Amino acid sequence: MNTVLVLVLIYNAVVIGGIGWYLSHRDKMLGNVTDMATGGRDASIAMFSVTLAITYLGSAHVYGLMEMSFGMGAVALWFCFAHTILMCVICLGTGQWVRKLGCATIPQLQGDMYGKQMRNLTACVSGMVVFGLVSLETQALGIALSATSGWSLPVSVIVGAIIGLAYVTMGGIKQTMWVNLVNAVVMYGSIIIAGIYLAFVLPEGWDGVKNFYIENDMEFKLSLFGTPDLLFGFGIATIFAVVFSQSVNQQGMAAAMSARDEKTIRRSIWIAAPINGLFGVFPVLVGLAAATIPEFAELGPKLAGATLVVKLLPTWLVVMLQAGFLGALLSTYAMTVLAPATIFTKDIIQANRKGEMTALQEKKTIQFMIITFGVIGAVLTFFNQPAIVPAINWLFAWLAPLFFITIAGLFWKRSASAAITVLLTAWACNLAWTIRPVKELIVEAIPATAPLMNAHITAIVALTFTVVLFALAKDSKPARLGRQYKLAQQAA
């Protein structure tokens, strides 16, 4: 075991274990039962904004951006832009709405608007989607540890899952938020120092990287706009997929549901958006630089950037970077594994039983489900390791339709039959677009559909059907946040 890995593991053991023990001990001394899902709904601006920002800095941001920029260039930054826009949508829109309504899960929100059948439907699908993300994030943790330690992927996956489960199991979302605050300082301090340091250790500095692309007629890789195909096929498509799906995903909404109030969420935009958006600059620069140096370029896009960091930077800085990168992966993993555990506990077990769970029963059930989903996600990684970014985009496509029926139900009108039809139709189209022969037949008949991704399809179908079906709905009720609903509640 090398020095870098030992120090990184010690750092995580001290921070995660120390904060988890302190929070558990404090609750025990006060006689409180840990609120695993919402943390008592008292998260401050610092805790909420940092957690929201880091929750969406997962495997795709850390190693995915190095890989993407190696091949397509600076246009990979559109992945970061998409998440910056997402921060704005959550802080100014969906995050405030779920906090105002006092929800604990997205399926609960859907059930509040459209009834129990909708809650059960969205709980099953949302839980499936987020569990898929658990498996992918487990894979990313394994890859990160394997690259640093030289361990086999199965061993690395087990170690990564253990650390990730410790991140959240002891104190729930509050533990995750406090650990995130510490990791944010380490992560951003290290990438700023590393970016400056690389200017002195790259063979010809950052100017040499720039000149390489100019001299080899690849100047487009230095541009944020790349080529028209890359801009539309990757840049715009990514914004489309990320914003519509993640703005109503339990993974990110959990932080909003834990915030002190709506004002806290609104003000957090000035912290969450820059913290999330600026992170991607460093891995993109590393990927661009690695492709210009033969020693690293021959390793290919998956390993070039990560190897450059380890080889060119001093040990102390590599330790800081790896601790920061692992912290970003662990934060995303923790929030991702907490999401299906919360949904399963609150929307499947508790919502379908006669009596209410006690606070202690809910805590223990969520902890049990966190461990269960974590173990299953790790085991699945032994047998299947799909490409992370395409798999994430496919999973996002399942959530995109929820955005449109949520907006309709909150501000236009509510119709359970219309909402269910929208979801089932969009999901059917998602499955059809996933089957290659079906997709090829459609593209052959309509060539303009060739660049469309699954998230495009589900969003377009959902938007169209939402407008048409809700407009024609005869069983509609007033919007949940509309004036008519408020008047009806006052009259009652």
N, C-alpha and C positions, 0 to 999 in steps of 0.2 A: 504494500500500500504506500503510495507516494505522499510526500509532505503536504502538497496542495490539498489532496483529498482529506487527509487527517485533520488539517486545520479547518477546512470547510465543514466537516462533520461535527467537529467540536463546537464551532461557532453556532451551528444550527441546534445542537443538543442543548447548549447553554441558553440561547434565546428562546427557543420553543418550549423546552422543558421548564425553564425558570418562570416565564410568563404564565404558562399553563398552570404550574403549581401554585403560583401566587394568587391567581384569580380563583382557583378552586378552594384554596385555603381561606381566602377572604369571604367567599360565599358561605363556607362552612361555619366560620366564626360569627357571621351575621345571621346565620340560620336561614339563608336564602337558597332556593333551588335554581341552579344555573339555567337561564333561558337560552337554550342552544340556538334557536331559530332567529330570534330578533334581539337578543342581548339586552332586554329591558327597554328597548326603543329610546335610548338616550345617547346615541353616538353623536359626538361633536363634529364640527366642520372638518377638523384635522383627521379624525378617525374615518369619517365617511368618505371624504374626498380621496384620501390616499388608498383606501380599500377599493373604492370604485375604480380608480385608475389602475391599480395593480392587478385587480381581478381579471382584467382583460389583457394583461401582459403575460401571455402563456407561451406555449411551445412555438406557435407560429411567429410571435414577435422575436423571440430570442434566437433560435437556430433557423427557423423558417425564413426570416428576413435575410440572414447571411446567405442562405441557399438561393433565395429568389433574386437578390441583387447580383450574385455571382453570374446568373444567367441572363436576366433581363435588365439589370442596371438600376438606376435611381428611381425608375418608375415604380419600383417595389414600395416606395414611401407612400403610395396611395393606400396601402394597407393601413398605415399609421393615420393618414388623413381620415379614413373611414371610421376609425375608432375615436378620433378627436370629435368628429361630427356626432358619433354615438354618445360621447360624454355630454355634449350640449343637449341632445334630445332627451336624455335621462334627467339631467339637472333642471331643464326648463319645462319638461313635459311629463313623461311616463313615471319618473321617480316621484315627483310631487303628487301625482294622481293616486298612486298606490298607497303612499303615506297618508294622504288625506282620508282615504277610505278605510285605513286601519287594517289592510290585508296582511296576511303572513305568507301567502303563496299566490302565484299567478292563477292556478286553477280555482282558488278561492275567489279571486276577482271575477273570473268568468262565471262561476256559479252564482255570485252575487248579482250579476247582470242578466244571466240567461237560464239559471236554474240548475238543479242538482245533476241532471243528465249531462249538461255541458261541463260541469265541474269534473265528473268522473271521466269524461272523454278526454279533456285537456290534461288531466292528471296522468292518465296512462301514456299519452303521446309525449307530453313534456318530460315526464320521468324517463321515458325511453331515450329521448334525445339527449338529455343531460347525462344519463348513464353512458351513452356512446362517447360523450366528451370526456367522461371519467377514464374510460379505456384509453383514449388518445393521449390524455395528459399523463397517464401512468406510463405509457410508452415513451413519452418525451422525457420524463424523469429518468427512466432507465437508460435512454440514449445518453443523456447528460452525464450520468454517473459512470456509464461504461466508457465514454470518451475520456473521462478524467482518470479513472482507476485502472482501466484495462480488464475489468471483470467482464464476464459473459453477460449478455443482455438479461437472461432470466434472473441471475443473482442481483444485478443492478436494479431491475424492476422491483424485486422484493424489498431491497433496502430503501429505494425511493418511496415505495408505497408505505412502508413503516414510518418514515420521516413525515410524509404527507399526512397520514392519519393522525400522527401526534400533533400536527399543526392545528387541528380543529377538534379532535375528539374530547379533550379535557375541558375546554371552556367554550366550545361552540364559536359563534361568529364574533363574540367579543374578544376571545383569545386571538382569532385570526386578525382582527383589526389592530390589536396592540403589537403583534409580531410584524404586521405590515408597516407600521410606523418606523420600527427599527430597521427593517430591511430596506425601506425607501431611502433612508439616509446613506446606508452602505452602497446600495445599487447606483444611485445617481452620483455620489461622490467618486465611485470607482470608474464609471464610464467617462466622466469629465476628465479625470486624471489620465485615463488610458488613451483617450482621443488626442490629448496633447502629447503624451509620451510617444505615441506611434509616429508623430510627425518627425521625431528625431531618430527613430530606429528603422523606419522603412528605408529600403535601399536608396531611393531618390526623394523621399518625403512625399507629401500629398501632391506636390507639383508633378512628381514622377508618375503617379497614378493617373492624373489628368492627361499628361502628355501621351501615355500609353494608349489610351482610348482614341485620342485625336490622331495619332500616327497610324493606327490600325483601322481607320475608317469606322470606328464604333463610337463616335461622339454622341450618338443618341443615348448611349448608356449613362451619360453624365446629365441628361435632361430629365426633369420630373415628368415630362410629357412623352418621353420615349418615342415610339412610333404610333401612328393611328390605331393599328391593331392592338398594341399593348395597352394604349390608353383606354380604349373601349372594352376590349376583351378582359383586361385585368383591373385597371383603375376604376372605371365607372361601375363595372360589375361587382367589384368588392364593396364599394360604398352601398350599392343596392342590397347585397346579401347581408352585410353586417348591420346596417341601421334598422332594416325592417325586422330582422330576426332577434337581434340581441337587445333591442330596446324593450322587449316584453319577455325576456328570458329570466327564469327564476334565479339563475346564477348571478346576474347583476342586480336584479330587483331586490334580492335579499338584503343588500346593503342599504338601499333606499327605505325598505320597510323597517330597518333598525335605526334610522336617523331620528334625531331629537324632534324635529318638526320640518314642515315644508320649507321654511325660510333657510334652514341649514342646508337642505338639498340645493336650493336655488343659488345660494352664495358659493357653494362648492365648485361651481363651474370654473371659477378663476384659478382653482388649484388642480382639479381633476383633469381638465382638458390639456393644460401644458404638460403635466407630469406624464400622462399617457402618450400624448402625441410626440413629445421630444425624445422619448426613449428609443424609438426605432432608428434615429439618425446614426447611432453608433454601430449597430449590427449591419446596417446597409453600407456604411463606409468600410467596414471590415470585409464584407463580401466583395465589394468593388476592388479593394486593395489586394485581396488574396488572389483574384483572377489575373493580376498583372505580374505576379511573382511565380516563376516556373516551379519552384520547390513546393509551393502550396497548390498551384493551379492543377498540377497533375493528380492531386488527391481527389479532385472532383468537387462539385458544389456542396455536398453534405458535410465534408470534413475540412475543406480548405480554410474557411473562416475560423472555425474553432481551433484548428491546429496553429494558425497564424498567431492567435492570441496567446496560446501557451508557449510557443517558441520565441516570440519576439519581446514579450513583456517580462519584467522581473518577477520572481516568485511571490513577493508580498502583494504585488498588484494583481497577479493572476488569482491569488487567494481571494482578494476583495471582489474581483469580477465574478469569479465562480460562485462565491457566496451570494452576490447580488443576483446573478442569473438564476441560481437555484432557488433563491428567495422568490423571484418572480414566478417561476414554475410551481413552487409549492403553494404560493398564494392562490393561483388559479386552480390548482388541484384541490385545495382545501374548500374553496367556495363551490367548486364543481361537484365534489362528493357530498357536500352539505345539502345541495339543492335537491337531488332525488331522495335523500334521506328525509328531508323536511316534507316534500310532497307526499311520499309514501306514508309518513306518520300522520300528517294533518288531513290530507285529502282522500286517502284510501282507507286507512284504519279508523282514524278518529271521526271522520265525516260519515262513516257507515256503521257506527256502533251506537247503541242506545244511550249509554251514559258517557259523560265527559271524562277524558283522561285527567288524572291529577297531574300537577306540575312535575312531580318526580317520575311518574310513569312516562310522560312525554319525553322528558330528558333521557331516560334510559332507553326508550324506544328509538329515538333519534341517534343516540350513540351506537346502539346495536346495528341500526341500518347503515350508518356511516362505515362501520367496520365491515359489514357484509358486502356493501357495494365496492368498497376498496379492495377486498380480497377477490371478489369475482372479476373486477376490472383487471387486476394483476394477473390472474390465471388466464384470462382471455388473451392477454398480450403474449403469452407463451406460444399461442397457436396462430394468431393473426396480427400482423403489423402493417396495416394499410398506410398509404401516403397520408400524412397528417393534414396538409392544407386542403386537398380535394375532399377528404372525409369530413372535415369541419364544414366546408361549404355545403356538402350534401345534407348534413345534420341541420344546418341553419335554415335550409329550405323548408323544413317541417314547421319551423316557428314563424316564418314570415307572415302567413295568413292571419295569425293571432293579432298582429298589429292593426290590421284593418277592421276586424270586428270589435276590437277593443276601442278604437277611436269612435266607431259608429255607436257602440253601446254607451259610451261615456258622454258623447256630445250631440248625437243625432237622434237615434231611437233604438229600442231594443226589440229584437225578434228572435226567439230561441230557434225556431224552425229555419229561419234564414241563416242564422249564424252557423248552425250545424251543417247545413247544406254547403255553405261556403267552405268550411273546413274539409269536409269529406271530398268535395270536388277538387279542391287544390291539392290535397294529399294524393288523390288518385292520379292527378296529372304529374305529380312529383315521381310517383312510382313508374308511370308510363315513360317519362323522360329518362328514367334510370335504366330502362331496358333498351339496350343498344339497337336491336332490330326495329323497335317501335320508333325510337328517335330518328334512325336513318330514314325510315319511311316518311316521317313528318318533314324532315329537312329536305328530302328529295322533292316533296310536294310544295314546300314553302322554303326556298333557299335562304330567305332573310332570317330564318330562325336558327341558323347554324351556330352563331356565336353565343346564343343564349345558354345560361347556366340554369341549374335546377331552381335556384332562388329567384331568378328572373321569372321563370314559368309560374311558380306558386304565387309570387307577388302580383303578377299581371292578372292571373286568373282570380285571385282573391279580391283584388281591387275591383275588377269588372263585376264579379258576382255580388260583392257587397253593395255596390251602388245600385245594381238592378234589383236584387232580391229584397233589400231593405226598403227601397222605394215602393215596391209593389206589395210589401207585407201588410196584411190586414189585421194581424194579431199583435201589432207593435205596441210597446209601452214607452213612456217618456224616458229620455236619456238619463243615465245615472247621475250625471253632474249638470243636467239641464235645469232650466228654470221651472218647467212644468212639474218635474219630479219633486223639487223642493217645495213647491206650493202644495202638492198632493200630500207630502209628508207633514207639512204644517197643519193642513186641514184635518188629517187623521189624528 
